């Protein structure tokens, strides 16, 4: 099977995606600022560097020897501060990492796929359409990423590229372990989950690998929410 470039493949969701793709025997090329594992993983190439650098991204595509038809954008940028204290420079940095960085990889996927059917999945967040305090830059970047995904689906579709975004809710990854490892906070997080549990990285990876697969051959331009119905509930200040 052809390969997939995973941007941010060392993170909680990104690493789960890498494992899920390898379980399908797909080759993977990872781009991340983190160093590669001490023990090389069969079928996984690793490019350590900045995913906003076209040279680094191109190296990841080249590592798959032209056999690449998939892309996963799983990058996160934040600048947590009240909106009154945000600056244009801070917004631009987060937007660059969280959204603008997806453009060049999408363009290169189209070239490297060479007309073969290809697929990209951009990892957004429920914050693209909801508000959390001190998170305006992150929310803006995710909303922009979704808009880019829709544009790619329309403009690159005639060339064989499908592009979708997914909108995870809270996912129990190492980056936010301080929250879900605290019993009181964990209980509060679970209380707003109709399924009664926190999503795991593998839950998100399963949706991503499905969207990359031939089983999703007619799904493109879509944004799929994977939040355990967290954002479906209308929370009124009373109990029926």
HULIN-V454484 format. One line per field, one symbol per residue. ss: DSSP state (a for helix, b for strand, c for the rest). psi: psi as a letter, one per 20 degrees, with the letter a starting at -180 (. if undefined). A space follows every 10 residues. Layout:
ss: ???
psi: ???
This chain:
ss: ccbbbbbccc caaaaaaaaa aaaccccbbb bbcccccccc cccbbbbbcc cccaaaaaaa aacccccbbb bbbccccccc ccaaaccaaa aaaaaaaaaa aaaaaaaaaa aaaccccbbb bbbccaaacc cccccaaaaa aaaaaaaaaa aaaaaaaccc bbbbbbbbcc bccaaaaaaa ccaaaaaaaa acccccccbc aaaaaaaaaa aacaaacccc ccbbbbcccc cccccccccc
psi: qrrppopkii aggghhgggh hhhjkpqpop pqhqqrqhoq ppjoqpopao iiohggghhg ghijlimpjq ppolqppqno qqhiiqqhgg gggghgghgh iigghgghgg ghhkiqprqq ppobqiihjr pppjkggggg ghghgggggg ghhghigijj pqpqqqnqbp pnrhhkhhgi ipgggghhgh hjohikrqqq hhgghhgghg hirhhkijoq jqoppmjkjg jhpooqlrp.
